[in-house]
Amino acid sequence: MERVLITGGASGIGHAVAERCRADGYEPVVIDREGKAQGIIRADLSSADETAHALETALRDGPITRLVNNVGIVRPGALDEQTIADFEIAASLNLRCAMQCTQALLPGMKAARFGRVVNMASRAALGKELRTVYAATKAGLIGMAKVWALELGEHGITANAVGPGPIRTELFDQANPPDSERTHAIIRAIPVRRVGTPEDVANAVSFLLDARSGFVTGQALYVCGGMTVGAASA
């Protein structure tokens, strides 16, 4: 059974991606600092050393040619409130980890003449208030996917990004209580008039991981209910 490495796959969108990969016939290999499911490789991915050790563990059973760089962190705040510490943790977890994981899997992908890399970006990459460091790092994931598409296409490796809009996860509900006016305003700003689900995102990831998607690379696929078509207030 082909394996898929998913960072931050113990909960939320990452968990939905892992379950969809299982349904698609892959074996998900999850690296996360938490979670109770069997087979999770535990590591704090904000640490380059722990990430390296987890990757060694993941690759002991052989090469992995599909990768979902899903793990991420949000440190919200207005520009004059964002700290250097906010920037450093976001850059490490959202960007450095993605590059490190991709580099680790790259030899196996090149040897197989096949690879799929999906970076979990965000609609916030296009701009969102109170998200300076988050938007910067999520835009960086899109930029890296485009560079990797150019560098790796000749090896049969594609690299793309998925940009979720508002997705109903535990983190989203904590930040946006269902009965708050701000949450209602978010929903009114979405053309399909609903918040997305982790399964909506997993469906997009499934498409990009598929062997039949080899002519799609360097793209950012926004799973946002149409919010990126025009101006959005959330």
Residue pairs with C-beta under 8 A, 6 or more apart in sequence:
1 25
1 26
1 27
2 25
2 26
2 27
2 65
2 66
3 26
3 27
3 28
3 29
3 61
3 62
3 64
3 66
4 21
4 26
4 27
4 28
4 29
4 64
4 66
4 67
4 68
4 209
5 29
5 31
5 58
5 64
5 66
5 67
5 68
5 101
5 105
6 14
6 17
6 18
6 21
6 28
6 29
6 30
6 31
6 68
6 70
7 14
7 30
7 31
7 32
7 45
7 68
7 69
7 70
7 71
7 97
7 98
7 101
8 14
8 31
8 32
8 45
8 70
8 71
8 72
9 15
9 17
9 18
9 28
9 30
9 31
9 32
9 35
9 40
9 68
9 70
10 30
10 32
10 34
10 35
10 37
10 40
11 32
11 34
11 35
11 169
11 170
12 167
12 169
12 170
12 171
12 198
13 70
13 120
13 164
13 167
13 169
13 198
13 201
13 202
14 30
14 32
14 68
14 70
14 71
14 120
15 35
15 198
16 197
16 198
16 199
16 201
16 202
17 28
17 68
17 70
17 198
17 201
17 202
17 205
18 28
18 30
19 28
19 202
20 199
20 202
20 203
20 205
20 206
21 27
21 28
21 206
21 209
22 28
24 206
24 209
24 210
26 66
26 209
29 39
29 41
29 58
29 64
30 37
30 39
30 40
30 41
31 40
31 41
31 42
31 43
31 45
31 51
31 54
31 55
31 58
31 71
32 40
32 41
32 42
32 43
32 45
32 71
33 42
33 43
33 44
33 45
34 42
35 42
41 54
41 57
41 58
42 54
43 50
43 51
43 53
43 54
44 50
45 51
45 54
45 71
45 93
45 97
46 73
46 89
46 92
46 93
46 97
48 92
48 96
48 100
51 97
51 100
51 101
52 100
52 104
55 100
55 101
55 104
55 105
58 64
59 104
59 105
59 108
62 108
63 105
63 107
63 108
63 109
63 111
63 112
64 105
64 108
65 105
65 108
65 109
65 112
65 114
65 115
65 116
66 115
66 116
66 209
67 101
67 102
67 105
67 115
67 116
67 117
67 118
68 118
68 120
68 205
68 209
69 97
69 98
69 101
69 102
69 117
69 118
69 119
69 120
69 141
70 120
71 93
71 94
71 97
71 120
72 93
72 94
72 120
72 122
72 137
72 138
73 89
73 90
73 93
73 94
73 134
74 90
74 131
74 134
74 171
75 82
75 86
75 89
75 90
75 133
75 134
76 130
76 131
76 134
76 175
77 86
77 130
77 132
78 129
78 130
79 132
82 132
82 133
86 133
87 133
87 136
90 133
90 134
90 136
90 137
91 133
91 137
94 134
94 137
94 138
94 140
94 141
95 137
95 140
95 141
95 144
98 119
98 141
98 144
99 144
102 117
102 148
102 159
105 115
106 115
106 152
106 157
109 115
109 152
109 155
109 156
109 157
110 155
110 157
112 156
113 155
113 156
114 156
114 157
114 211
115 152
115 155
115 156
115 157
115 158
116 157
116 158
116 208
116 209
116 210
116 211
116 213
117 145
117 148
117 152
117 157
117 158
117 159
117 160
118 159
118 160
118 161
118 162
118 205
118 208
118 209
119 141
119 142
119 144
119 145
119 159
119 160
119 161
119 162
120 141
120 161
120 162
120 164
120 201
120 205
121 138
121 139
121 141
121 142
121 145
121 161
121 162
121 163
121 220
122 134
122 135
122 138
122 163
122 164
123 163
123 164
123 165
123 222
123 224
123 227
123 228
123 232
124 131
124 134
124 135
124 138
125 135
125 138
125 139
125 141
125 142
125 163
125 220
126 135
126 163
126 228
127 135
128 134
128 135
128 234
138 163
141 161
142 161
142 163
142 220
144 159
145 159
145 160
145 161
145 218
145 219
145 220
146 159
146 218
148 157
148 159
149 158
149 159
149 160
149 217
149 218
149 219
150 218
152 158
152 159
153 217
156 214
158 208
158 213
158 214
158 216
158 217
159 217
159 218
160 208
160 216
160 217
160 218
160 219
160 220
160 221
161 219
161 220
161 221
162 201
162 204
162 205
162 208
162 220
162 221
162 222
162 223
163 220
163 221
163 222
163 223
163 224
163 228
164 196
164 200
164 201
164 222
164 223
164 224
165 190
165 196
165 222
165 223
165 224
165 225
165 227
165 228
166 172
166 176
166 186
166 187
166 190
166 195
166 196
166 224
166 225
166 227
166 234
167 195
167 196
167 197
167 198
167 200
167 201
167 223
168 195
168 196
168 197
168 198
169 198
172 195
176 182
176 183
176 186
177 183
182 234
185 233
185 234
186 195
186 233
186 234
187 193
187 194
187 195
189 227
189 232
189 233
189 234
190 224
190 225
190 226
190 227
190 232
190 234
191 225
191 226
191 227
191 229
192 225
192 226
193 225
194 225
195 225
196 223
196 224
196 225
200 223
201 223
203 223
204 221
204 223
207 213
207 221
208 216
208 221
222 228
227 234
